[in-house]
Amino acid sequence: MSVEGIWDLTVATPIGTVEAVVELRRDGAGHSGVAHGAGEEVPLRDVVLAGDRLTWKQSVTRPLRLNLSFDVTADGDTLHGTSRAGRLPASKVHGRRRPTATGTGTGTGR
């Protein structure tokens, strides 16, 4: 399963819907990435792809200072799963990979 590319995410949190952009790339034997949202850019940590399950962690400062853990399933050009912030209830996550310049939807082009 390939997860490389630019993903538009929607996270349904207790304080409202948050939209973010996540860029995932292959990094040697694993994956790395960065998230953009609420006017900040943060690196992804502990990015793990096991089959179609993708997990990562990230810290944000807006709208609140939080440490987030994502656990999603990749299905082609869509992601679905959850995000957790500490002991808060899990928030639903949905994502769609942006098409590449060639239109295949599986690359990292903008």
VMD Tcl script that draws the C-alpha trace (Angstrom):
set ca {
  {0.00 0.00 0.00}
  {1.37 3.39 -0.97}
  {0.50 6.37 1.23}
  {2.94 8.89 -0.24}
  {1.36 12.13 -1.34}
  {-0.55 15.14 -0.13}
  {-3.67 14.39 1.91}
  {-6.51 16.76 2.79}
  {-7.76 15.73 6.25}
  {-10.94 16.59 8.13}
  {-10.96 15.90 11.87}
  {-14.31 16.07 13.70}
  {-13.25 17.23 17.19}
  {-15.39 18.05 20.24}
  {-14.74 21.77 19.57}
  {-15.59 21.61 15.86}
  {-14.23 20.43 12.54}
  {-10.54 20.99 11.87}
  {-9.04 20.82 8.39}
  {-5.37 20.04 7.80}
  {-3.03 19.00 5.03}
  {-0.61 16.13 5.61}
  {2.33 15.45 3.30}
  {3.67 11.90 3.49}
  {6.83 10.68 1.81}
  {8.97 7.58 1.74}
  {12.06 8.03 3.88}
  {14.49 5.15 3.42}
  {12.79 2.04 4.78}
  {10.00 4.03 6.46}
  {7.90 7.15 6.08}
  {8.09 10.75 7.24}
  {5.94 13.79 6.81}
  {4.67 17.16 7.85}
  {1.22 18.53 8.73}
  {-0.09 22.00 7.88}
  {-3.06 23.57 9.61}
  {-4.22 26.53 11.71}
  {-1.28 28.58 10.44}
  {1.43 26.20 11.58}
  {3.59 23.43 10.11}
  {4.57 20.51 12.33}
  {6.64 17.39 11.68}
  {5.06 13.95 11.98}
  {6.71 11.55 14.42}
  {6.73 7.76 14.65}
  {5.13 7.32 11.21}
  {4.39 3.59 10.76}
  {2.67 1.86 7.85}
  {1.70 -1.76 8.56}
  {-0.38 -3.17 5.72}
  {-3.14 -0.60 5.20}
  {-2.91 0.79 8.76}
  {-1.05 4.09 9.16}
  {-0.18 5.65 12.51}
  {1.69 8.80 13.46}
  {2.05 11.39 16.22}
  {2.25 15.15 16.04}
  {2.12 18.14 18.37}
  {0.08 21.27 17.67}
  {-0.21 24.63 19.40}
  {-3.38 25.92 17.67}
  {-6.21 26.11 18.52}
  {-4.88 24.41 21.69}
  {-1.52 22.93 22.68}
  {-2.06 19.19 22.15}
  {-0.13 15.99 21.46}
  {-2.09 14.02 18.88}
  {-1.96 10.34 17.90}
  {-3.48 9.29 14.58}
  {-4.59 5.76 13.67}
  {-6.08 5.50 10.19}
  {-6.69 2.96 7.48}
  {-5.64 3.73 3.92}
  {-7.91 2.55 1.10}
  {-6.59 3.78 -2.24}
  {-6.91 7.57 -2.18}
  {-8.92 7.76 1.06}
  {-8.08 7.56 4.76}
  {-10.43 6.98 7.66}
  {-9.84 6.42 11.34}
  {-9.31 8.37 14.54}
  {-7.15 10.93 16.26}
  {-6.67 11.11 20.01}
  {-5.43 13.91 22.21}
  {-4.45 12.41 25.55}
  {-7.49 11.24 27.49}
  {-9.97 13.18 25.37}
  {-12.47 11.16 23.33}
  {-11.27 9.98 19.91}
  {-12.10 12.24 16.97}
  {-13.09 10.86 13.57}
  {-10.61 11.48 10.75}
  {-11.35 11.38 7.02}
  {-8.84 12.14 4.31}
  {-8.51 12.27 0.55}
  {-5.24 12.18 -1.38}
  {-4.76 15.02 -3.85}
  {-4.30 13.98 -7.46}
  {-0.76 14.23 -8.78}
  {0.22 16.21 -11.85}
  {-0.19 12.98 -13.85}
  {-3.64 12.37 -12.38}
  {-2.82 9.01 -10.80}
  {-3.45 10.13 -7.22}
  {-0.54 8.12 -5.83}
  {2.44 10.48 -6.03}
  {3.69 13.47 -4.17}
  {3.28 16.15 -6.84}
  {1.12 19.20 -6.24}
}
mol new
graphics top color blue
foreach p $ca { graphics top sphere $p radius 0.5 }
foreach p [lrange $ca 0 end-1] q [lrange $ca 1 end] { graphics top cylinder $p $q radius 0.2 }
display resetview
